[in-house]
Amino acid sequence: MKKALIVLIFSLTTLILLSDVNLALNRTATASNTQSGYGTALGVDGNSSTYWSSGSGFNDGTSLWYRVDLGATALVNNIIIDFTDSSHSFSNAVIQSSPAGLVWTTIATISDVDDINVSVNSTARYFQIIGNDYPFNYGIQIKEFQIWGAKKPTITTNSITSILENSAVSGGNITSDGGATVTSRGVCWNTMGTPTIANSYTTNGTGAGSFVSNMTGLNSGTTYYVRAYAVNSAGISYGSTRSFRTKKLPNPSTLIFPADGAVDQPQNITVNWNYTQTTGGEVTGFKVYMDAVQIDTVP
């Protein structure tokens, strides 16, 4: 097999990180030309016995390309491209990335190569190889176009429970770590909407799966907005926004008896009253004071 001369834009190792996954597997692929019966999906199906073919008979200098849409932005560390043989590979090519498939950035330049294994450091959604097959003009045949890296985690926000005057409970569920270890997770909240970790937040461990978050230090009778978050090497993801309102502390009610003067000797006093609460949470009890000293609690 011919040796590959690869000029890298970044100086990095050529190792695939153990936590990385092949993000291109079964993703949408397109190409400049496709031979009937050898569709683009065969280049990302994980089966080395099948391949995409551009067909043959192109004029010298004709540029051919093969492109993969990862479906979402991802941090890519390594790209591996396996051709059927040296006569069906590029003679000169570049590997490029793009956030939206419109403006492309070259991340590696390749010359006289059979198979490709190149380290990159690119955060994008679209990746392609583009070049020509001169001098053979047999066309390009790709068995597997592998893109190794990590996506942001996938997370949902739990319902809000145990709502009190100054605290509440939520949490989240990380259903996918995106191919990289989740290094931080929790919930964040504010009173304006669409909270981020620039606002108040909790930290509740690492890794995928579900977790519980206790929100404290809240103001009574206030509406809050909450989102779960998760962080990995590709970035931070947020769940959907949920809202709740803390319970409102009732305004204290004071009843003075007797209305004038003082009680000079012990006596039994029975006081009946009704408390009307028009806003906030449920009244669950009363405290009884005499001379500023608590003497009873009801119930």
Disulfide bonds with the S-S distance in Angstrom:
none
